[in-house]
Amino acid sequence: MDTLNTDLEMLENLSKKISDLIYNNEFSQISLLDTKRRLLIEKIKDRQIKKNQIKKRIGKLIENNLENIKATEKKLENLSKNQSQFSKRLKAYSMSKK
């Protein structure tokens, strides 16, 4: 977040410089400063796009993890039922041997 604040401060300073130059009728440096300003804006936009892509990936990972947890819980439930049924059969079998 610090780099974003730094970039925004730099952007603000560049805009102020351009404004001052226009006010003072000094147009020779405006083109260079405007190019720097545009590059900085693109840098900020790119960072925001990457941030959004990371958020989407994390969201997808969370979604997949929840699906995996549900599937695992279902398997554990089925295993528990099967084990319970097996235990009942074994108990019934051992009772019939007596």
C-alpha positions as CSV (number, residue, x, y, z in Angstrom):
1,M,0.0,0.0,0.0
2,D,2.9,2.3,0.6
3,T,4.0,2.2,-3.0
4,L,0.4,3.1,-4.1
5,N,0.5,6.1,-1.8
6,T,3.9,7.1,-3.0
7,D,2.8,6.8,-6.7
8,L,-0.3,8.9,-5.9
9,E,1.7,11.6,-4.3
10,M,4.1,11.6,-7.3
11,L,1.1,11.8,-9.6
12,E,-0.3,14.7,-7.6
13,N,3.1,16.5,-7.7
14,L,3.5,16.0,-11.4
15,S,0.0,17.4,-12.0
16,K,0.8,20.4,-9.8
17,K,4.1,21.0,-11.8
18,I,2.2,20.9,-15.1
19,S,-0.4,23.3,-13.8
20,D,2.3,25.7,-12.6
21,L,4.1,25.5,-15.9
22,I,0.9,26.3,-17.8
23,Y,0.1,29.2,-15.4
24,N,3.6,30.6,-16.0
25,N,3.4,30.0,-19.8
26,E,6.4,27.7,-19.7
27,F,5.4,24.9,-22.1
28,S,8.7,23.3,-22.9
29,Q,8.7,20.8,-20.0
30,I,5.0,19.9,-20.0
31,S,5.4,17.2,-22.6
32,L,8.0,15.3,-20.6
33,L,6.1,15.7,-17.3
34,D,2.9,14.6,-19.0
35,T,4.6,11.5,-20.3
36,K,5.8,10.6,-16.8
37,R,2.3,11.3,-15.4
38,R,0.7,9.0,-18.0
39,L,3.2,6.2,-17.3
40,L,2.5,6.5,-13.6
41,I,-1.2,6.3,-14.2
42,E,-0.7,3.1,-16.3
43,K,1.4,1.7,-13.5
44,I,-1.3,2.3,-11.0
45,K,-4.0,0.8,-13.3
46,D,-1.8,-2.3,-14.0
47,R,-1.3,-2.8,-10.2
48,Q,-5.0,-2.6,-9.6
49,I,-5.8,-5.1,-12.4
50,K,-3.2,-7.5,-10.9
51,K,-4.7,-7.0,-7.5
52,N,-8.2,-7.8,-8.8
53,Q,-6.8,-10.9,-10.6
54,I,-5.2,-12.1,-7.3
55,K,-8.5,-11.6,-5.5
56,K,-10.3,-13.6,-8.1
57,R,-7.8,-16.4,-7.8
58,I,-8.0,-16.4,-4.0
59,G,-11.8,-16.5,-4.3
60,K,-11.7,-19.5,-6.6
61,L,-9.3,-21.3,-4.3
62,I,-11.7,-20.7,-1.4
63,E,-14.6,-22.0,-3.4
64,N,-12.6,-25.1,-4.4
65,N,-11.5,-25.7,-0.8
66,L,-15.1,-25.5,0.4
67,E,-16.1,-28.0,-2.3
68,N,-13.3,-30.3,-1.2
69,I,-14.3,-30.0,2.4
70,K,-17.9,-30.9,1.6
71,A,-16.7,-33.9,-0.5
72,T,-14.4,-35.0,2.3
73,E,-17.1,-34.7,5.0
74,K,-19.5,-36.7,2.8
75,K,-16.8,-39.4,2.4
76,L,-16.2,-39.5,6.2
77,E,-19.9,-39.7,6.8
78,N,-20.2,-42.7,4.4
79,L,-17.2,-44.4,5.9
80,S,-18.7,-43.9,9.4
81,K,-22.0,-45.5,8.2
82,N,-20.2,-48.4,6.6
83,Q,-18.0,-48.9,9.7
84,S,-21.1,-48.9,11.9
85,Q,-22.9,-51.4,9.7
86,F,-19.8,-53.6,9.6
87,S,-19.6,-53.4,13.4
88,K,-23.3,-54.4,13.7
89,R,-22.8,-57.4,11.3
90,L,-19.7,-58.5,13.2
91,K,-21.5,-58.3,16.5
92,A,-24.5,-60.2,15.1
93,Y,-22.2,-62.8,13.6
94,S,-20.3,-63.2,16.9
95,M,-23.6,-63.5,18.8
96,S,-24.8,-66.3,16.4
97,K,-21.6,-68.3,17.0
98,K,-22.3,-68.6,20.7
